[in-house]
Amino acid sequence: MKIKVLLADDQTILADGVRSVLTTCPDFEVVGVASDGLKAVEMTASLRPDVVLMDIRMPNMNGVIATQEIKRRFPDVKVLVLTTFDDSDYILNAINYGASGYLLKDTSAAALIDAIKNAYAGDTILPAKIAKRIADAAKMVSNDREIKLKRKFNLSGREVEIALMLYENFTNKQIASALKLSDGTARNYISTIYVKLGAKSRQEAAEKMRAVLEG
């Protein structure tokens, strides 16, 4: 069974180029091209693609909001951001709204094909350059917040870093990718954080941190 792909890009020449690349792979079926975010949402509803390749800056509705809406209405659809912009705000917002990954348009054809297959399989796609952006953004938290958590829960530097990423709604896979940890190592850190916070779940951990950081 082929992977159904919807393209969302307001630049026709670029969309045509991506379509040409994908048609070389027998595993894909390009089911349509949306010229803006609103049409991407509408076409996802009607065509039910497996993967949406989503640009960011588009008219009517940008790719970040379109991603949020698609994941809200169709959580099983994978959204893979493909854009020329590597601004950390875009990256974080798209990932936090449920995007399976973030690729720049200078990626190779082979890498794009692999990324779509991996996203379809449930993986998080974050090339090294993008992962560094996320890690850098995570480190931009104020020293005051770090100090508060360290003092209250006796966390190590790495534990504070991961705890704050948990607080900002990063998934385990996103934390592992951003900090270049194995999934198992990330889970071990998170388990230790839960113990130190006296929490049994991600939600409870976030509540305990919120009480310290915002109380």
VMD Tcl script that draws the C-alpha trace (Angstrom):
set ca {
  {0.00 0.00 0.00}
  {1.37 3.40 -1.00}
  {1.91 6.26 1.44}
  {-0.48 9.06 0.50}
  {1.22 12.46 0.62}
  {-0.37 15.91 0.50}
  {1.86 18.88 -0.35}
  {1.15 22.31 1.15}
  {3.18 25.11 -0.43}
  {2.12 28.42 -1.96}
  {5.13 28.47 -4.32}
  {4.02 26.42 -7.32}
  {7.48 25.86 -8.74}
  {8.75 24.45 -5.45}
  {5.67 22.25 -5.00}
  {6.12 20.93 -8.53}
  {9.74 20.13 -7.76}
  {8.86 18.20 -4.60}
  {6.10 16.36 -6.46}
  {8.61 15.35 -9.14}
  {10.97 14.00 -6.49}
  {8.25 11.99 -4.77}
  {6.90 10.50 -7.99}
  {10.27 8.81 -8.47}
  {9.53 6.68 -5.40}
  {7.02 3.86 -5.98}
  {6.09 3.90 -2.27}
  {4.37 7.31 -2.54}
  {1.18 8.67 -4.03}
  {0.92 12.46 -4.14}
  {-2.81 13.01 -3.63}
  {-2.86 16.80 -3.99}
  {-1.21 20.19 -3.59}
  {-2.62 22.86 -1.25}
  {-1.63 26.48 -1.93}
  {-2.18 27.68 1.63}
  {-2.72 26.41 5.16}
  {-6.50 26.64 5.05}
  {-6.66 24.54 1.90}
  {-4.25 22.07 3.49}
  {-6.72 21.53 6.33}
  {-9.65 21.23 3.92}
  {-7.80 18.81 1.62}
  {-6.68 16.72 4.57}
  {-10.34 16.34 5.50}
  {-11.34 15.28 2.00}
  {-8.30 13.29 0.86}
  {-7.13 11.82 4.17}
  {-3.41 11.68 3.37}
  {-1.00 9.70 5.51}
  {1.59 12.48 5.53}
  {1.30 16.23 4.91}
  {4.44 18.06 3.78}
  {3.79 21.50 5.23}
  {5.38 24.82 4.34}
  {5.39 27.51 7.05}
  {4.79 30.94 5.53}
  {1.63 30.73 3.44}
  {-1.37 33.03 2.91}
  {-4.75 32.67 4.69}
  {-3.37 30.31 7.34}
  {0.30 29.69 8.05}
  {1.76 26.21 8.33}
  {2.07 26.26 12.12}
  {-1.64 26.94 12.64}
  {-2.55 24.49 9.88}
  {-0.46 21.84 11.62}
  {-2.25 22.50 14.89}
  {-5.66 22.22 13.22}
  {-4.81 19.06 11.28}
  {-3.44 17.31 14.36}
  {-6.48 18.38 16.38}
  {-8.94 17.03 13.83}
  {-6.92 14.15 12.38}
  {-4.37 13.02 14.98}
  {-3.27 10.01 12.93}
  {-2.11 12.16 10.02}
  {1.62 12.87 10.15}
  {2.70 16.45 9.43}
  {6.27 16.99 8.29}
  {7.32 20.62 7.99}
  {9.36 21.39 4.87}
  {10.44 25.02 4.70}
  {13.25 27.46 4.03}
  {12.89 29.01 7.50}
  {14.86 27.67 10.46}
  {13.68 30.19 13.07}
  {13.52 28.49 16.47}
  {10.05 29.90 17.22}
  {8.64 28.25 14.11}
  {10.41 25.01 14.94}
  {9.21 24.88 18.53}
  {5.64 25.86 17.69}
  {5.34 23.34 14.88}
  {6.75 20.52 16.99}
  {4.65 21.44 20.00}
  {1.52 21.43 17.84}
  {2.24 17.87 16.78}
  {4.50 18.01 13.72}
  {6.48 14.81 13.23}
  {9.55 16.71 12.17}
  {11.06 19.76 10.55}
  {13.12 19.75 7.35}
  {14.72 22.55 5.39}
  {14.18 22.77 1.64}
  {17.89 22.36 0.97}
  {17.61 18.72 2.04}
  {18.50 16.11 -0.56}
  {15.89 14.12 -2.45}
  {17.02 10.89 -0.78}
  {16.83 12.47 2.68}
  {13.35 13.81 1.97}
  {12.12 10.40 0.84}
  {13.60 8.74 3.93}
  {12.12 11.42 6.20}
  {8.60 10.87 4.85}
  {8.90 7.11 5.32}
  {10.25 7.56 8.84}
  {7.57 10.08 9.78}
  {4.91 7.70 8.48}
  {6.45 4.99 10.69}
  {6.10 7.26 13.74}
  {9.62 8.67 14.07}
  {10.49 12.28 14.89}
  {12.53 13.88 12.10}
  {14.99 16.49 13.35}
  {18.23 16.94 11.37}
  {21.26 17.94 13.40}
  {20.97 21.64 12.51}
  {17.33 21.74 13.60}
  {17.94 19.66 16.73}
  {20.60 22.17 17.75}
  {18.10 25.00 17.34}
  {15.70 23.23 19.69}
  {18.43 22.51 22.20}
  {19.56 26.14 22.07}
  {15.99 27.35 22.56}
  {15.56 25.05 25.52}
  {18.71 26.47 27.07}
  {17.41 30.03 26.79}
  {15.37 29.66 29.95}
  {16.30 32.13 32.65}
  {18.84 31.24 35.30}
  {16.21 32.16 37.86}
  {13.99 29.26 36.78}
  {16.92 26.86 36.83}
  {17.98 27.97 40.28}
  {14.45 27.60 41.64}
  {14.14 24.02 40.40}
  {17.64 23.06 41.53}
  {17.05 24.37 45.04}
  {13.54 22.98 45.42}
  {14.09 19.49 44.00}
  {17.89 19.03 44.20}
  {18.16 18.48 40.45}
  {21.43 18.25 38.55}
  {22.18 20.61 35.66}
  {21.11 18.06 33.04}
  {18.02 17.14 35.05}
  {16.99 20.80 35.22}
  {17.45 21.12 31.47}
  {15.23 18.10 30.82}
  {12.71 19.09 33.50}
  {12.22 22.46 31.82}
  {11.76 20.77 28.45}
  {9.10 18.56 30.04}
  {7.52 21.70 31.44}
  {7.46 23.19 27.93}
  {5.63 20.08 26.61}
  {8.48 18.46 24.72}
  {7.89 14.74 24.12}
  {10.44 12.15 25.22}
  {11.59 11.68 21.62}
  {12.00 15.41 21.09}
  {14.08 15.68 24.26}
  {16.27 12.78 23.17}
  {16.74 14.25 19.68}
  {17.44 17.78 20.89}
  {19.97 16.71 23.52}
  {21.46 13.89 21.44}
  {20.52 11.23 23.98}
  {19.30 7.71 23.35}
  {15.60 7.16 24.00}
  {16.51 4.94 26.96}
  {18.82 7.52 28.51}
  {16.17 10.23 28.14}
  {13.60 7.98 29.81}
  {16.00 7.27 32.70}
  {16.54 10.98 33.28}
  {12.80 11.60 33.21}
  {12.16 8.77 35.67}
  {14.75 10.24 38.05}
  {13.12 13.66 37.73}
  {9.73 12.17 38.60}
  {11.23 10.61 41.73}
  {12.88 13.85 42.84}
  {9.69 15.81 42.20}
  {7.53 13.20 43.91}
  {5.44 12.90 40.74}
  {3.93 9.84 39.10}
  {3.12 11.35 35.72}
  {4.15 14.07 33.29}
  {1.09 16.11 34.22}
  {1.81 15.88 37.94}
  {5.46 16.82 37.35}
  {4.40 19.86 35.33}
  {2.00 20.92 38.09}
  {4.70 20.67 40.75}
  {7.12 22.69 38.63}
  {4.44 25.27 37.87}
  {3.84 25.75 41.60}
  {7.53 26.55 42.04}
  {8.09 28.61 38.88}
  {4.84 30.56 38.86}
  {3.82 30.46 42.49}
}
mol new
graphics top color blue
foreach p $ca { graphics top sphere $p radius 0.5 }
foreach p [lrange $ca 0 end-1] q [lrange $ca 1 end] { graphics top cylinder $p $q radius 0.2 }
display resetview
